[in-house]
Amino acid sequence: MRLPDPPTFAPCPITLTTLSGLRAAGVRAGIKASGNPDVGLLVADKPMPMAGVFTQNHFAAAPVLLSRKHLTLSGGMVRAMVVNSGNANACTGERGERDALQMAQRVAAHVGCSAHEVIVASTGVIGHKLPMDKVLAGIDACVSELSGEEEAGRNFLAAIQTTDAFSKEAGQAVALTGGGSTHVAGIAKGAGMIEPNMATMLAFVGTDGQATVDELNALIGQIARRSFNAVHVDSHTSTNDMFLLFATGKTGGSTQTWSDAAMSVARRLAWLIARDGEGATKVTTITVTGASSDEAANLIAREVAKSALVRTALFGNDPNWGRFVSQVGNSRHVKNVVNLTCTLQGVTVFKRGEPTQFNKVDLSKKMAVDDVSLELHIGEGDGRFELMTSDLGYKYVEVNAEYTT
């Protein structure tokens, strides 16, 4: 069977360097054997408010530990962010922590700020020490290439990617009362080690609108819940996951003005992560309604998404409702399945304890698209949750079996 080519998406007209007050760069420092870009730098004209959500993995990588600490020390005011890919700097002990700090110190010396005003992120293979000579040379090269041009933003995006089959970016312009606009832009990387929380590996969403640190901290949890915490690929949370939300404050527009756009941008990035899914051919949005609570709906959706049988059926465009329905029955958050209704691509395939009549061939054709909808109504309450999951095909095994060798 010939595997489908990765999807292609037109570049988003709005990228991080569209935001007023930001410059970026991305270079090839030689960390990756492939020779692809692997060090990126994002610098604000002045310290900007930032909020972060990080991995819940107990083996959190050195850059995650450092960035958490720096957000606390700086009061959430950040001047720069440095990222390397190809090496996660995870499970690297005290040496890894020193290396992450050295990255922040190098950037701070160039930018003219305190080291705790620098956020550090890394992504790649776990358990290898950073080649610091290459990393530091890459930071120096980035400083010389910093620019507010669109190409610089795209170079930064390229520098954060690892197994990504395509770039992940999204953006919106929000018109302001009285004229002008505020922009929201976001980028992400991630294709595997996705779920159950902070399922992004790395995601950065920003605006040139106004916000305080407290406002960003209040908003980021809401956004994460409906986007990066609502993605499933393989039930494996990474050591390096990081979602940052920031505002340069260079244009008008309060948090209320641009928050809906930020949610939309984050959900688009999350969809792209699920679509990449290391060999995925589609994204299935599992919508659970009628659960006893929103949290119950969340857990039911995840129970369905984690099933290899469910996800292989989705890969094969097989409307095998038995796999979907039986997996709902495996959830301890379902008290009674008597009212269960299962709808696939708008076609009800199961209702109140038995299958319905439908054309399997026609429904299979409807499943052969990028976006598939699987709706599960439990009939026990008002709880609701949407989860985006990739399908599971041959390519996933190939990518992950060969990842480090």
C-alpha positions as CSV (number, residue, x, y, z in Angstrom):
1,M,0.0,0.0,0.0
2,R,1.4,3.4,-1.0
3,L,1.5,5.8,1.9
4,P,0.0,9.2,1.3
5,D,2.4,12.2,0.9
6,P,2.4,14.7,3.8
7,P,-0.2,17.4,3.4
8,T,0.8,20.9,2.3
9,F,-0.6,24.1,3.7
10,A,-0.1,27.5,2.3
11,P,2.1,29.8,4.5
12,C,0.0,31.9,6.9
13,P,0.2,35.6,6.0
14,I,0.7,36.4,9.7
15,T,3.7,35.0,11.6
16,L,5.5,35.9,14.8
17,T,7.5,38.7,13.3
18,T,4.2,40.3,12.1
19,L,3.7,41.3,15.7
20,S,5.0,44.8,16.4
21,G,8.0,44.8,18.7
22,L,9.5,41.4,17.9
23,R,12.6,40.3,16.0
24,A,13.5,36.7,15.2
25,A,16.2,34.5,13.7
26,G,16.8,30.8,13.0
27,V,20.1,29.2,12.0
28,R,21.9,26.0,11.2
29,A,24.3,25.3,14.1
30,G,25.1,21.7,13.4
31,I,23.2,20.1,16.3
32,K,21.0,18.1,13.9
33,A,22.8,15.5,11.8
34,S,20.4,16.5,8.9
35,G,21.9,20.0,8.8
36,N,18.5,21.5,9.2
37,P,18.0,24.7,11.2
38,D,18.3,24.0,14.9
39,V,18.8,27.2,16.9
40,G,16.2,30.0,17.0
41,L,16.0,33.3,18.9
42,L,13.0,35.6,19.5
43,V,13.7,39.0,21.0
44,A,11.3,41.7,22.1
45,D,12.1,45.4,22.0
46,K,11.4,45.7,25.7
47,P,10.4,43.2,28.5
48,M,6.9,41.8,27.7
49,P,4.4,40.0,29.9
50,M,4.3,36.2,29.4
51,A,2.5,33.2,30.9
52,G,3.5,29.6,30.5
53,V,2.1,26.1,30.8
54,F,4.6,23.3,31.0
55,T,4.9,19.5,30.9
56,Q,3.6,17.5,33.9
57,N,6.1,14.7,33.2
58,H,8.2,14.2,36.4
59,F,11.3,14.0,34.2
60,A,10.8,17.6,33.1
61,A,13.8,18.7,31.0
62,A,16.4,21.2,32.2
63,P,15.0,24.1,30.0
64,V,11.5,23.5,31.4
65,L,12.8,23.7,35.0
66,L,14.8,26.9,34.2
67,S,12.0,28.6,32.3
68,R,9.5,28.0,35.1
69,K,12.1,29.5,37.5
70,H,12.8,32.5,35.3
71,L,9.1,33.3,34.9
72,T,8.9,33.4,38.7
73,L,12.0,35.5,39.2
74,S,11.1,38.0,36.4
75,G,7.5,38.4,37.6
76,G,6.5,37.1,34.1
77,M,8.3,39.8,32.2
78,V,10.4,38.4,29.4
79,R,12.8,40.0,26.9
80,A,13.9,37.0,24.8
81,M,13.4,33.3,24.1
82,V,16.0,30.9,22.8
83,V,15.2,27.5,21.4
84,N,17.3,24.6,20.2
85,S,16.0,21.5,18.4
86,G,17.6,18.1,17.8
87,N,18.5,17.6,21.4
88,A,16.0,17.8,24.3
89,N,18.5,18.4,27.1
90,A,16.3,16.1,29.1
91,C,17.5,13.5,31.7
92,T,21.0,15.2,31.6
93,G,21.4,15.9,35.3
94,E,23.2,18.9,36.7
95,R,25.2,19.4,33.5
96,G,22.0,19.9,31.6
97,E,20.8,22.5,34.1
98,R,24.1,24.4,33.7
99,D,23.9,24.2,30.0
100,A,20.3,25.6,29.9
101,L,21.4,28.5,32.2
102,Q,24.4,29.2,30.0
103,M,22.1,29.5,27.0
104,A,20.1,32.1,28.9
105,Q,23.2,34.0,30.0
106,R,24.6,34.1,26.4
107,V,21.4,35.6,25.1
108,A,21.2,38.0,28.0
109,A,24.7,39.3,27.3
110,H,23.8,40.0,23.7
111,V,20.4,41.6,24.4
112,G,21.4,43.5,27.5
113,C,19.0,42.1,30.0
114,S,19.0,39.8,33.0
115,A,19.4,36.1,32.4
116,H,16.1,35.5,34.2
117,E,14.4,37.6,31.5
118,V,15.3,34.8,29.0
119,I,13.2,31.7,28.4
120,V,14.9,28.6,27.2
121,A,13.3,25.7,25.3
122,S,14.7,22.5,23.8
123,T,13.3,19.6,21.8
124,G,14.7,16.5,20.3
125,V,16.3,13.2,21.5
126,I,16.3,12.6,25.2
127,G,19.3,11.8,27.3
128,H,22.1,13.4,25.3
129,K,24.3,16.3,26.5
130,L,24.0,19.5,24.5
131,P,27.0,20.2,22.2
132,M,27.4,23.6,23.8
133,D,30.1,24.9,21.4
134,K,27.5,24.5,18.6
135,V,24.6,25.9,20.6
136,L,26.5,29.0,21.7
137,A,27.8,29.6,18.2
138,G,24.2,29.3,17.0
139,I,23.0,31.9,19.5
140,D,25.8,34.3,18.3
141,A,24.8,33.7,14.7
142,C,21.1,34.3,15.5
143,V,21.9,37.6,17.1
144,S,23.6,38.8,13.9
145,E,20.6,37.8,11.9
146,L,17.8,39.2,14.1
147,S,15.1,40.8,11.9
148,G,11.5,41.8,12.0
149,E,11.0,40.6,8.5
150,E,8.6,37.7,7.6
151,E,11.5,35.5,6.5
152,A,13.1,35.8,9.9
153,G,9.9,34.6,11.6
154,R,9.8,31.6,9.3
155,N,13.5,30.8,10.0
156,F,12.6,30.8,13.7
157,L,9.8,28.4,13.0
158,A,12.0,26.1,11.0
159,A,14.6,26.0,13.8
160,I,12.1,24.5,16.4
161,Q,11.0,21.5,14.3
162,T,12.1,17.9,14.6
163,T,10.0,15.1,13.1
164,D,7.4,17.6,11.9
165,A,6.3,16.8,8.3
166,F,5.2,20.4,7.8
167,S,5.3,23.8,9.4
168,K,2.6,24.7,11.9
169,E,1.6,28.4,12.1
170,A,-1.6,30.4,12.4
171,G,-2.6,34.0,12.8
172,Q,-5.4,36.5,12.8
173,A,-5.8,40.3,12.6
174,V,-8.4,41.8,14.9
175,A,-9.9,45.2,13.8
176,L,-9.8,47.9,16.5
177,T,-12.6,50.4,17.1
178,G,-11.5,53.6,15.6
179,G,-9.2,52.0,13.1
180,G,-6.1,49.9,12.9
181,S,-5.7,46.3,14.1
182,T,-4.1,44.0,16.6
183,H,-2.4,40.8,15.5
184,V,-2.3,37.4,17.1
185,A,0.2,34.9,15.7
186,G,1.3,31.4,16.8
187,I,3.7,28.7,15.9
188,A,4.1,25.1,17.2
189,K,6.1,22.0,16.7
190,G,5.0,18.5,17.5
191,A,4.0,15.2,15.9
192,G,4.6,12.5,18.5
193,M,4.7,12.1,22.3
194,I,1.3,13.9,22.4
195,E,-1.2,13.4,25.3
196,P,-2.6,13.7,27.9
197,N,-1.7,17.2,28.9
198,M,0.4,19.9,27.2
199,A,0.3,18.0,24.1
200,T,2.4,20.3,22.0
201,M,6.0,19.7,22.6
202,L,6.4,23.5,21.9
203,A,3.9,26.2,21.1
204,F,4.3,30.0,21.2
205,V,1.3,32.3,20.8
206,G,1.6,36.1,21.0
207,T,-0.1,39.3,20.3
208,D,1.0,42.9,19.8
209,G,-2.1,43.9,21.8
210,Q,-2.3,44.8,25.5
211,A,-2.2,42.5,28.5
212,T,-0.9,42.2,32.0
213,V,0.9,39.1,33.4
214,D,-2.2,38.4,35.6
215,E,-4.5,38.6,32.5
216,L,-2.3,36.2,30.6
217,N,-2.1,33.7,33.5
218,A,-5.9,33.8,33.7
219,L,-6.3,33.2,30.0
220,I,-3.6,30.6,29.2
221,G,-5.3,27.8,31.2
222,Q,-8.6,28.3,29.3
223,I,-6.8,28.2,26.0
224,A,-4.7,25.2,26.8
225,R,-7.7,23.2,27.9
226,R,-9.5,23.6,24.6
227,S,-6.4,23.3,22.3
228,F,-3.1,21.8,23.4
229,N,-4.6,19.8,26.2
230,A,-7.3,18.5,23.8
231,V,-4.9,16.7,21.4
232,H,-4.2,13.0,21.3
233,V,-1.6,11.2,19.2
234,D,0.0,8.5,21.3
235,S,-0.7,8.8,25.1
236,H,2.9,9.8,25.8
237,T,3.6,13.2,27.4
238,S,7.0,14.6,26.6
239,T,9.6,15.9,29.0
240,N,9.9,19.2,27.2
241,D,6.3,20.4,26.5
242,M,5.9,24.2,26.8
243,F,3.1,26.6,25.8
244,L,3.9,30.3,26.1
245,L,1.4,33.2,25.7
246,F,2.8,36.7,25.5
247,A,1.8,40.3,24.5
248,T,4.2,43.0,23.2
249,G,1.7,45.8,24.0
250,K,2.7,47.7,20.8
251,T,-0.8,48.2,19.6
252,G,-4.2,48.9,21.1
253,G,-6.7,46.3,22.1
254,S,-7.3,44.8,25.5
255,T,-7.2,41.1,26.4
256,Q,-11.0,41.0,25.7
257,T,-10.3,42.3,22.2
258,W,-7.9,39.6,21.1
259,S,-8.6,36.6,23.4
260,D,-11.0,34.9,21.0
261,A,-8.5,35.2,18.2
262,A,-5.8,33.6,20.5
263,M,-8.1,30.7,21.2
264,S,-8.8,30.2,17.5
265,V,-5.1,30.4,16.7
266,A,-4.2,27.9,19.4
267,R,-6.9,25.4,18.3
268,R,-5.7,25.6,14.7
269,L,-2.1,24.8,15.9
270,A,-3.5,21.9,17.9
271,W,-5.3,20.6,14.9
272,L,-2.1,20.8,12.8
273,I,-0.3,18.8,15.5
274,A,-2.9,16.1,15.4
275,R,-2.9,16.2,11.5
276,D,0.9,15.6,11.5
277,G,0.7,12.8,14.0
278,E,3.7,11.0,12.5
279,G,2.0,9.3,9.6
280,A,-1.5,10.5,10.2
281,T,-3.9,10.9,7.3
282,K,-6.7,12.8,9.1
283,V,-7.8,14.4,12.3
284,T,-10.9,13.1,14.0
285,T,-12.6,15.4,16.4
286,I,-14.3,13.3,19.1
287,T,-17.1,15.3,20.6
288,V,-18.6,13.8,23.8
289,T,-21.9,15.4,25.0
290,G,-24.5,14.5,27.6
291,A,-21.9,13.3,30.1
292,S,-22.3,13.7,33.8
293,S,-19.8,16.6,33.8
294,D,-17.3,18.3,31.5
295,E,-14.4,16.3,33.1
296,A,-16.3,13.0,32.6
297,A,-16.8,14.0,28.9
298,N,-13.0,14.7,28.7
299,L,-12.1,11.3,30.1
300,I,-14.6,9.4,28.0
301,A,-13.2,11.1,24.8
302,R,-9.7,10.1,25.9
303,E,-10.8,6.5,26.5
304,V,-12.0,6.3,22.9
305,A,-9.0,8.1,21.4
306,K,-6.4,5.8,23.1
307,S,-7.8,2.7,21.5
308,A,-5.6,1.4,18.7
309,L,-8.6,-0.4,17.2
310,V,-10.5,2.9,17.0
311,R,-7.7,4.7,15.4
312,T,-6.8,2.0,12.9
313,A,-10.5,1.9,11.9
314,L,-10.2,5.7,11.3
315,F,-7.1,5.2,9.2
316,G,-8.9,2.6,7.1
317,N,-12.0,4.7,6.6
318,D,-13.9,1.9,8.3
319,P,-17.2,2.9,9.9
320,N,-16.9,0.2,12.4
321,W,-19.2,1.6,15.1
322,G,-18.6,-1.5,17.3
323,R,-15.1,-0.3,18.1
324,F,-16.3,3.2,19.1
325,V,-19.3,2.1,21.1
326,S,-17.5,-0.7,23.0
327,Q,-14.7,1.6,24.0
328,V,-17.3,4.1,25.5
329,G,-18.4,1.1,27.5
330,N,-14.9,0.7,28.9
331,S,-15.0,4.1,30.5
332,R,-15.7,4.1,34.3
333,H,-17.2,7.6,33.8
334,V,-20.2,6.2,32.0
335,K,-22.9,5.0,34.3
336,N,-25.5,3.7,31.8
337,V,-25.1,3.2,28.1
338,V,-28.8,2.8,27.4
339,N,-29.1,6.3,25.9
340,L,-25.8,6.2,24.0
341,T,-25.9,7.6,20.4
342,C,-23.0,7.4,18.1
343,T,-22.8,9.7,15.0
344,L,-20.0,9.5,12.4
345,Q,-19.6,12.2,9.8
346,G,-23.1,13.3,10.5
347,V,-24.5,9.8,10.1
348,T,-26.1,8.2,13.1
349,V,-24.7,4.6,13.2
350,F,-25.8,3.6,16.7
351,K,-28.8,4.7,18.9
352,R,-30.2,3.5,22.2
353,G,-28.6,0.1,22.3
354,E,-28.5,-1.0,18.7
355,P,-27.1,-0.1,15.3
356,T,-29.1,1.9,12.7
357,Q,-29.4,1.3,9.0
358,F,-26.8,3.2,7.0
359,N,-24.8,2.8,3.7
360,K,-21.3,1.6,4.8
361,V,-19.7,2.3,1.4
362,D,-21.0,5.9,1.3
363,L,-20.0,6.5,4.9
364,S,-16.5,5.1,4.2
365,K,-16.1,7.6,1.4
366,K,-17.1,10.4,3.7
367,M,-14.4,9.4,6.1
368,A,-11.6,9.7,3.5
369,V,-11.0,13.4,4.3
370,D,-8.8,15.5,6.5
371,D,-11.5,16.3,9.0
372,V,-13.7,13.5,10.5
373,S,-16.4,14.0,13.1
374,L,-17.2,11.4,15.7
375,E,-20.0,12.4,18.1
376,L,-20.9,10.4,21.2
377,H,-24.0,11.5,23.2
378,I,-24.1,9.8,26.6
379,G,-27.5,11.0,27.8
380,E,-26.5,11.4,31.5
381,G,-26.1,15.2,31.9
382,D,-24.7,18.4,30.3
383,G,-21.0,17.6,30.3
384,R,-19.2,18.3,27.0
385,F,-15.6,18.0,25.6
386,E,-13.9,18.0,22.2
387,L,-10.7,16.0,21.6
388,M,-8.7,16.0,18.4
389,T,-6.9,12.8,17.6
390,S,-4.9,11.4,14.7
391,D,-5.5,8.1,13.1
392,L,-3.0,5.3,13.4
393,G,-1.3,3.9,10.3
394,Y,1.8,2.2,9.0
395,K,4.0,5.3,9.0
396,Y,3.7,5.9,12.7
397,V,5.5,2.6,13.4
398,E,8.2,3.4,10.8
399,V,8.9,6.9,12.2
400,N,9.1,5.8,15.8
401,A,11.0,2.6,15.2
402,E,13.8,4.4,13.4
403,Y,13.8,7.7,15.4
404,T,17.1,7.4,17.3
405,T,18.9,5.1,14.9
